């Protein structure tokens, strides 16, 4: 069974928020931080570190 990545991320995110109940500011910081890091000069270094 093939599931689109966006759907899998949405499902995992929804379950994580429902089960763990992190504060809203933490979710915002993680989303904004990931967005800004993905478009920064550090993106190639992070990509190499993750792989």
Chimera marker file (.cmm) of the C-alpha trace (Angstrom):
<marker_set name="trace">
<marker id="1" x="0.000" y="0.000" z="0.000" r="1" g="1" b="0" radius="0.5"/>
<marker id="2" x="1.407" y="3.378" z="-0.999" r="1" g="1" b="0" radius="0.5"/>
<marker id="3" x="0.472" y="6.418" z="1.069" r="1" g="1" b="0" radius="0.5"/>
<marker id="4" x="1.382" y="9.966" z="0.014" r="1" g="1" b="0" radius="0.5"/>
<marker id="5" x="4.024" y="11.584" z="2.221" r="1" g="1" b="0" radius="0.5"/>
<marker id="6" x="1.855" y="14.603" z="3.021" r="1" g="1" b="0" radius="0.5"/>
<marker id="7" x="-0.925" y="12.309" z="4.274" r="1" g="1" b="0" radius="0.5"/>
<marker id="8" x="1.445" y="10.267" z="6.435" r="1" g="1" b="0" radius="0.5"/>
<marker id="9" x="2.936" y="13.441" z="7.959" r="1" g="1" b="0" radius="0.5"/>
<marker id="10" x="-0.517" y="14.861" z="8.586" r="1" g="1" b="0" radius="0.5"/>
<marker id="11" x="-1.643" y="11.656" z="10.321" r="1" g="1" b="0" radius="0.5"/>
<marker id="12" x="1.503" y="11.408" z="12.473" r="1" g="1" b="0" radius="0.5"/>
<marker id="13" x="1.268" y="15.095" z="13.376" r="1" g="1" b="0" radius="0.5"/>
<marker id="14" x="-2.386" y="14.814" z="14.316" r="1" g="1" b="0" radius="0.5"/>
<marker id="15" x="-1.807" y="11.750" z="16.480" r="1" g="1" b="0" radius="0.5"/>
<marker id="16" x="1.226" y="13.348" z="18.110" r="1" g="1" b="0" radius="0.5"/>
<marker id="17" x="-0.725" y="16.463" z="19.065" r="1" g="1" b="0" radius="0.5"/>
<marker id="18" x="-3.691" y="14.440" z="20.337" r="1" g="1" b="0" radius="0.5"/>
<marker id="19" x="-1.617" y="11.966" z="22.377" r="1" g="1" b="0" radius="0.5"/>
<marker id="20" x="1.297" y="14.055" z="23.655" r="1" g="1" b="0" radius="0.5"/>
<marker id="21" x="-0.479" y="17.465" z="23.810" r="1" g="1" b="0" radius="0.5"/>
<marker id="22" x="2.541" y="19.756" z="23.371" r="1" g="1" b="0" radius="0.5"/>
<marker id="23" x="2.014" y="23.488" z="23.913" r="1" g="1" b="0" radius="0.5"/>
<marker id="24" x="0.961" y="25.510" z="20.858" r="1" g="1" b="0" radius="0.5"/>
<marker id="25" x="4.077" y="27.722" z="21.026" r="1" g="1" b="0" radius="0.5"/>
<marker id="26" x="6.308" y="24.632" z="20.750" r="1" g="1" b="0" radius="0.5"/>
<marker id="27" x="4.499" y="23.459" z="17.625" r="1" g="1" b="0" radius="0.5"/>
<marker id="28" x="4.878" y="26.928" z="16.114" r="1" g="1" b="0" radius="0.5"/>
<marker id="29" x="8.574" y="27.120" z="16.941" r="1" g="1" b="0" radius="0.5"/>
<marker id="30" x="9.258" y="23.706" z="15.420" r="1" g="1" b="0" radius="0.5"/>
<marker id="31" x="7.326" y="24.500" z="12.244" r="1" g="1" b="0" radius="0.5"/>
<marker id="32" x="8.882" y="27.942" z="11.762" r="1" g="1" b="0" radius="0.5"/>
<marker id="33" x="12.348" y="26.704" z="12.686" r="1" g="1" b="0" radius="0.5"/>
<marker id="34" x="12.160" y="23.870" z="10.175" r="1" g="1" b="0" radius="0.5"/>
<marker id="35" x="10.866" y="26.211" z="7.487" r="1" g="1" b="0" radius="0.5"/>
<marker id="36" x="13.654" y="28.739" z="8.025" r="1" g="1" b="0" radius="0.5"/>
<marker id="37" x="16.396" y="26.105" z="8.314" r="1" g="1" b="0" radius="0.5"/>
<marker id="38" x="15.296" y="24.437" z="5.080" r="1" g="1" b="0" radius="0.5"/>
<marker id="39" x="15.898" y="27.683" z="3.174" r="1" g="1" b="0" radius="0.5"/>
<marker id="40" x="19.160" y="28.654" z="4.873" r="1" g="1" b="0" radius="0.5"/>
<marker id="41" x="22.823" y="28.131" z="4.057" r="1" g="1" b="0" radius="0.5"/>
<marker id="42" x="22.828" y="25.347" z="6.650" r="1" g="1" b="0" radius="0.5"/>
<marker id="43" x="20.452" y="23.196" z="4.583" r="1" g="1" b="0" radius="0.5"/>
<marker id="44" x="23.224" y="21.197" z="2.792" r="1" g="1" b="0" radius="0.5"/>
<marker id="45" x="24.958" y="20.500" z="6.114" r="1" g="1" b="0" radius="0.5"/>
<marker id="46" x="21.722" y="19.375" z="7.737" r="1" g="1" b="0" radius="0.5"/>
<marker id="47" x="20.914" y="17.219" z="4.715" r="1" g="1" b="0" radius="0.5"/>
<marker id="48" x="24.313" y="15.522" z="4.920" r="1" g="1" b="0" radius="0.5"/>
<marker id="49" x="23.899" y="15.022" z="8.671" r="1" g="1" b="0" radius="0.5"/>
<marker id="50" x="20.455" y="13.470" z="8.290" r="1" g="1" b="0" radius="0.5"/>
<marker id="51" x="21.579" y="11.053" z="5.581" r="1" g="1" b="0" radius="0.5"/>
<link id1="1" id2="2" r="1" g="1" b="0" radius="0.2"/>
<link id1="2" id2="3" r="1" g="1" b="0" radius="0.2"/>
<link id1="3" id2="4" r="1" g="1" b="0" radius="0.2"/>
<link id1="4" id2="5" r="1" g="1" b="0" radius="0.2"/>
<link id1="5" id2="6" r="1" g="1" b="0" radius="0.2"/>
<link id1="6" id2="7" r="1" g="1" b="0" radius="0.2"/>
<link id1="7" id2="8" r="1" g="1" b="0" radius="0.2"/>
<link id1="8" id2="9" r="1" g="1" b="0" radius="0.2"/>
<link id1="9" id2="10" r="1" g="1" b="0" radius="0.2"/>
<link id1="10" id2="11" r="1" g="1" b="0" radius="0.2"/>
<link id1="11" id2="12" r="1" g="1" b="0" radius="0.2"/>
<link id1="12" id2="13" r="1" g="1" b="0" radius="0.2"/>
<link id1="13" id2="14" r="1" g="1" b="0" radius="0.2"/>
<link id1="14" id2="15" r="1" g="1" b="0" radius="0.2"/>
<link id1="15" id2="16" r="1" g="1" b="0" radius="0.2"/>
<link id1="16" id2="17" r="1" g="1" b="0" radius="0.2"/>
<link id1="17" id2="18" r="1" g="1" b="0" radius="0.2"/>
<link id1="18" id2="19" r="1" g="1" b="0" radius="0.2"/>
<link id1="19" id2="20" r="1" g="1" b="0" radius="0.2"/>
<link id1="20" id2="21" r="1" g="1" b="0" radius="0.2"/>
<link id1="21" id2="22" r="1" g="1" b="0" radius="0.2"/>
<link id1="22" id2="23" r="1" g="1" b="0" radius="0.2"/>
<link id1="23" id2="24" r="1" g="1" b="0" radius="0.2"/>
<link id1="24" id2="25" r="1" g="1" b="0" radius="0.2"/>
<link id1="25" id2="26" r="1" g="1" b="0" radius="0.2"/>
<link id1="26" id2="27" r="1" g="1" b="0" radius="0.2"/>
<link id1="27" id2="28" r="1" g="1" b="0" radius="0.2"/>
<link id1="28" id2="29" r="1" g="1" b="0" radius="0.2"/>
<link id1="29" id2="30" r="1" g="1" b="0" radius="0.2"/>
<link id1="30" id2="31" r="1" g="1" b="0" radius="0.2"/>
<link id1="31" id2="32" r="1" g="1" b="0" radius="0.2"/>
<link id1="32" id2="33" r="1" g="1" b="0" radius="0.2"/>
<link id1="33" id2="34" r="1" g="1" b="0" radius="0.2"/>
<link id1="34" id2="35" r="1" g="1" b="0" radius="0.2"/>
<link id1="35" id2="36" r="1" g="1" b="0" radius="0.2"/>
<link id1="36" id2="37" r="1" g="1" b="0" radius="0.2"/>
<link id1="37" id2="38" r="1" g="1" b="0" radius="0.2"/>
<link id1="38" id2="39" r="1" g="1" b="0" radius="0.2"/>
<link id1="39" id2="40" r="1" g="1" b="0" radius="0.2"/>
<link id1="40" id2="41" r="1" g="1" b="0" radius="0.2"/>
<link id1="41" id2="42" r="1" g="1" b="0" radius="0.2"/>
<link id1="42" id2="43" r="1" g="1" b="0" radius="0.2"/>
<link id1="43" id2="44" r="1" g="1" b="0" radius="0.2"/>
<link id1="44" id2="45" r="1" g="1" b="0" radius="0.2"/>
<link id1="45" id2="46" r="1" g="1" b="0" radius="0.2"/>
<link id1="46" id2="47" r="1" g="1" b="0" radius="0.2"/>
<link id1="47" id2="48" r="1" g="1" b="0" radius="0.2"/>
<link id1="48" id2="49" r="1" g="1" b="0" radius="0.2"/>
<link id1="49" id2="50" r="1" g="1" b="0" radius="0.2"/>
<link id1="50" id2="51" r="1" g="1" b="0" radius="0.2"/>
</marker_set>
